Amino acid sequence: QVQLVESGGGSVQAGGSLRLSCAASPLTIKGSCMAWFRQTPGKERERVATMWPGGDPIDYADSVKGRFTISQASAKNTVYLQMNSLQPDDTAMYYCAALFWPFAGGSCSPAGVEYTDWGQGTQVTVSS
């Protein structure tokens, strides 16, 4: 069974930074689409960053472009989300998700792609 364990959430003031981590087992991130999502109560879940197998290509939601960076450490089988210039609107529960590439239908990014494995989430709270 795939396990994704997020860490690194917390509370920061506007303008601050956080780095989220997602440790995956036994799934190999090299062979999977990896993504970060976020959700707040009453709002639709938003995919903020997507990484294709092997780390390329990468894409971001417009709301975080230029502020968030998704990366990986293959040796640790871990994906990161570096979040800079955080704003109160970034407050949400952040989830790591994975989709084994053979099940992705040829793409990691379209809105209709259903990620099959999810972490438990880590809360990010940004105060003004």
Phi and psi in degrees as a GROMACS rama.xvg file:
@    title "Ramachandran Plot"
@    xaxis  label "Phi"
@    yaxis  label "Psi"
@TYPE xy
-72.8243  135.751  VAL-2
-123.049  130.194  GLN-3
-121.584  121.795  LEU-4
-119.791  113.664  VAL-5
-90.7444  152.92  GLU-6
-154.739  167.375  SER-7
105.687  -5.38821  GLY-8
-69.815  171.843  GLY-9
165.938  -164.727  GLY-10
-113.872  131.69  SER-11
-139.185  163.365  VAL-12
-87.4198  157.652  GLN-13
-53.6965  136.985  ALA-14
94.4114  -11.7482  GLY-15
-82.1342  -177.538  GLY-16
-132.981  153.174  SER-17
-144.297  153.141  LEU-18
-123.123  121.17  ARG-19
-93.0681  145.86  LEU-20
-122.625  148.966  SER-21
-136.63  108.135  CYS-22
-93.6881  126.697  ALA-23
-110.749  140.401  ALA-24
-156.951  150.659  SER-25
-80.3932  5.49789  PRO-26
-56.942  142.51  LEU-27
-99.4036  120.111  THR-28
-64.5091  -23.6314  ILE-29
-62.4176  -29.2074  LYS-30
-102.665  16.9929  GLY-31
-136.209  151.226  SER-32
-71.8245  134.176  CYS-33
-123.33  139.368  MET-34
-146.722  155.567  ALA-35
-112.553  132.34  TRP-36
-119.262  162.962  PHE-37
-142.06  155.129  ARG-38
-151.213  138.882  GLN-39
-120.104  153.343  THR-40
-56.0464  132.395  PRO-41
85.3683  -3.31153  GLY-42
-117.863  157.191  LYS-43
-70.437  147.627  GLU-44
-64.1449  138.419  ARG-45
-120.305  129.159  GLU-46
-85.5125  118.38  ARG-47
-97.2927  -27.2381  VAL-48
-152.796  140.919  ALA-49
-132.987  135.644  THR-50
-126.582  126.765  MET-51
-78.9612  164.15  TRP-52
-53.5404  136.984  PRO-53
85.0765  -4.76677  GLY-54
93.7345  3.20934  GLY-55
-151.94  137.15  ASP-56
-78.129  175.508  PRO-57
-129.036  141.068  ILE-58
-140.58  160.034  ASP-59
-132.163  151.637  TYR-60
-66.9527  147.531  ALA-61
-57.0617  -31.1542  ASP-62
-67.222  -18.5492  SER-63
-122.418  -4.26913  VAL-64
-57.5326  132.575  LYS-65
87.5986  -10.8818  GLY-66
-117.125  -33.3  ARG-67
-106.949  146.845  PHE-68
-135.804  125.869  THR-69
-96.6402  138.797  ILE-70
-149.905  174.193  SER-71
-140.539  155.191  GLN-72
-123.709  96.2541  ALA-73
-60.3141  -38.07  SER-74
-62.7711  -28.7036  ALA-75
-98.1647  -2.4503  LYS-76
52.0106  45.7895  ASN-77
-129.877  140.937  THR-78
-113.917  143.933  VAL-79
-121.034  157.577  TYR-80
-132.843  105.807  LEU-81
-86.3637  124.477  GLN-82
-120.276  115.47  MET-83
-114.453  164.363  ASN-84
48.8262  47.8826  SER-85
-66.0408  144.155  LEU-86
-125.376  159.339  GLN-87
-53.7587  -32.1138  PRO-88
-66.6378  -13.3864  ASP-89
-82.3147  -7.02389  ASP-90
-60.5114  123.802  THR-91
-176.232  170.115  ALA-92
-87.3284  128.235  MET-93
-105.738  133.445  TYR-94
-123.104  140.088  TYR-95
-93.0339  141.251  CYS-96
-140.431  153.3  ALA-97
-136.916  151.523  ALA-98
-141.994  115.87  LEU-99
-58.3588  128.735  PHE-100
-51.8731  -42.4343  TRP-101
-59.5804  -17.6201  PRO-102
-99.5456  2.127  PHE-103
-85.0791  -9.81482  ALA-104
69.1437  22.3587  GLY-105
96.3701  -2.04098  GLY-106
-155.947  145.764  SER-107
-95.9716  -16.2089  CYS-108
-99.9037  -31.6627  SER-109
-57.5328  152.725  PRO-110
-58.8384  -28.0836  ALA-111
-84.3495  -3.17105  GLY-112
-69.0791  127.259  VAL-113
-100.049  112.718  GLU-114
-76.9926  137.615  TYR-115
-100.34  -20.7794  THR-116
-123.516  135.695  ASP-117
-135.424  146.251  TRP-118
-84.3887  -178.944  GLY-119
-84.326  -13.5633  GLN-120
96.131  152.113  GLY-121
-138.002  133.059  THR-122
-82.4036  134.202  GLN-123
-120.468  126.019  VAL-124
-126.322  124.23  THR-125
-117.189  122.363  VAL-126
-103.274  150.048  SER-127
